[in-house]
């Protein structure tokens, strides 16, 4: 049984991880330096990118011959 292919290519997956890490690290720095609540935007972006990475993991773990629901 072979692994299914994900929704992201290898390059896109690496860029998604990089984007997630940068946004996740920028949020607390921004929260400390900026008086308003604009750091929440970075947190939301990091969570959305994490959701895509998790969906890609699930698609990769699904067997190649499995059908989607």
ChimeraX commands (.cxc) that place a marker at each C-alpha (Angstrom):
marker #1 position 0.00,0.00,0.00 radius 0.5
marker #1 position 1.56,3.29,-1.04 radius 0.5
marker #1 position 1.17,6.67,0.60 radius 0.5
marker #1 position -1.18,9.24,-0.88 radius 0.5
marker #1 position 0.14,12.49,-2.23 radius 0.5
marker #1 position -0.52,15.62,-0.25 radius 0.5
marker #1 position -2.13,18.83,-1.39 radius 0.5
marker #1 position 1.22,20.66,-1.24 radius 0.5
marker #1 position 4.41,19.98,-3.15 radius 0.5
marker #1 position 7.62,19.51,-1.20 radius 0.5
marker #1 position 8.69,23.09,-1.90 radius 0.5
marker #1 position 5.29,24.49,-0.91 radius 0.5
marker #1 position 5.36,22.43,2.28 radius 0.5
marker #1 position 8.77,23.84,3.25 radius 0.5
marker #1 position 7.56,27.38,2.53 radius 0.5
marker #1 position 4.42,26.74,4.60 radius 0.5
marker #1 position 6.55,25.64,7.55 radius 0.5
marker #1 position 8.77,28.68,7.14 radius 0.5
marker #1 position 5.74,30.98,6.99 radius 0.5
marker #1 position 4.23,29.32,10.04 radius 0.5
marker #1 position 7.41,29.70,12.07 radius 0.5
marker #1 position 7.92,33.32,11.05 radius 0.5
marker #1 position 4.32,34.30,11.84 radius 0.5
marker #1 position 4.35,32.37,15.11 radius 0.5
marker #1 position 7.58,34.05,16.21 radius 0.5
marker #1 position 6.50,37.50,15.05 radius 0.5
marker #1 position 3.27,37.49,17.10 radius 0.5
marker #1 position 4.80,37.63,20.61 radius 0.5
marker #1 position 7.50,40.09,19.50 radius 0.5
marker #1 position 4.83,42.33,18.01 radius 0.5
marker #1 position 2.68,42.01,21.13 radius 0.5
marker #1 position 5.55,43.23,23.27 radius 0.5
marker #1 position 6.55,46.13,20.99 radius 0.5
marker #1 position 3.18,47.45,19.74 radius 0.5
marker #1 position 0.52,48.94,21.99 radius 0.5
marker #1 position -2.50,47.87,19.91 radius 0.5
marker #1 position -3.81,44.36,19.30 radius 0.5
marker #1 position -2.47,43.98,15.75 radius 0.5
marker #1 position -0.36,41.00,16.85 radius 0.5
marker #1 position -3.54,38.91,16.74 radius 0.5
marker #1 position -3.41,39.07,12.93 radius 0.5
marker #1 position -0.04,37.27,12.96 radius 0.5
marker #1 position -1.48,34.66,15.27 radius 0.5
marker #1 position -4.47,34.10,12.96 radius 0.5
marker #1 position -2.19,33.75,9.93 radius 0.5
marker #1 position -0.02,31.23,11.78 radius 0.5
marker #1 position -3.11,29.20,12.73 radius 0.5
marker #1 position -4.41,29.19,9.14 radius 0.5
marker #1 position -1.04,28.02,7.79 radius 0.5
marker #1 position -0.91,25.34,10.49 radius 0.5
marker #1 position -4.35,24.14,9.38 radius 0.5
marker #1 position -3.10,23.74,5.81 radius 0.5
marker #1 position -0.03,21.82,7.01 radius 0.5
marker #1 position -2.23,19.50,9.09 radius 0.5
marker #1 position -4.56,18.92,6.11 radius 0.5
marker #1 position -1.53,18.10,3.95 radius 0.5
marker #1 position -0.30,15.62,6.58 radius 0.5
marker #1 position -3.69,13.92,6.63 radius 0.5
marker #1 position -3.74,13.68,2.82 radius 0.5
marker #1 position -0.22,12.20,2.79 radius 0.5
marker #1 position -1.09,9.58,5.39 radius 0.5
marker #1 position -4.18,8.42,3.51 radius 0.5
marker #1 position -3.47,5.37,1.30 radius 0.5
marker #1 position -3.17,6.20,-2.41 radius 0.5
marker #1 position -6.10,3.96,-3.38 radius 0.5
marker #1 position -8.51,5.40,-0.77 radius 0.5
marker #1 position -11.34,7.52,-2.10 radius 0.5
marker #1 position -12.28,10.85,-0.57 radius 0.5
marker #1 position -15.65,11.39,1.12 radius 0.5
marker link #1:1,2 radius 0.2
marker link #1:2,3 radius 0.2
marker link #1:3,4 radius 0.2
marker link #1:4,5 radius 0.2
marker link #1:5,6 radius 0.2
marker link #1:6,7 radius 0.2
marker link #1:7,8 radius 0.2
marker link #1:8,9 radius 0.2
marker link #1:9,10 radius 0.2
marker link #1:10,11 radius 0.2
marker link #1:11,12 radius 0.2
marker link #1:12,13 radius 0.2
marker link #1:13,14 radius 0.2
marker link #1:14,15 radius 0.2
marker link #1:15,16 radius 0.2
marker link #1:16,17 radius 0.2
marker link #1:17,18 radius 0.2
marker link #1:18,19 radius 0.2
marker link #1:19,20 radius 0.2
marker link #1:20,21 radius 0.2
marker link #1:21,22 radius 0.2
marker link #1:22,23 radius 0.2
marker link #1:23,24 radius 0.2
marker link #1:24,25 radius 0.2
marker link #1:25,26 radius 0.2
marker link #1:26,27 radius 0.2
marker link #1:27,28 radius 0.2
marker link #1:28,29 radius 0.2
marker link #1:29,30 radius 0.2
marker link #1:30,31 radius 0.2
marker link #1:31,32 radius 0.2
marker link #1:32,33 radius 0.2
marker link #1:33,34 radius 0.2
marker link #1:34,35 radius 0.2
marker link #1:35,36 radius 0.2
marker link #1:36,37 radius 0.2
marker link #1:37,38 radius 0.2
marker link #1:38,39 radius 0.2
marker link #1:39,40 radius 0.2
marker link #1:40,41 radius 0.2
marker link #1:41,42 radius 0.2
marker link #1:42,43 radius 0.2
marker link #1:43,44 radius 0.2
marker link #1:44,45 radius 0.2
marker link #1:45,46 radius 0.2
marker link #1:46,47 radius 0.2
marker link #1:47,48 radius 0.2
marker link #1:48,49 radius 0.2
marker link #1:49,50 radius 0.2
marker link #1:50,51 radius 0.2
marker link #1:51,52 radius 0.2
marker link #1:52,53 radius 0.2
marker link #1:53,54 radius 0.2
marker link #1:54,55 radius 0.2
marker link #1:55,56 radius 0.2
marker link #1:56,57 radius 0.2
marker link #1:57,58 radius 0.2
marker link #1:58,59 radius 0.2
marker link #1:59,60 radius 0.2
marker link #1:60,61 radius 0.2
marker link #1:61,62 radius 0.2
marker link #1:62,63 radius 0.2
marker link #1:63,64 radius 0.2
marker link #1:64,65 radius 0.2
marker link #1:65,66 radius 0.2
marker link #1:66,67 radius 0.2
marker link #1:67,68 radius 0.2
marker link #1:68,69 radius 0.2
view
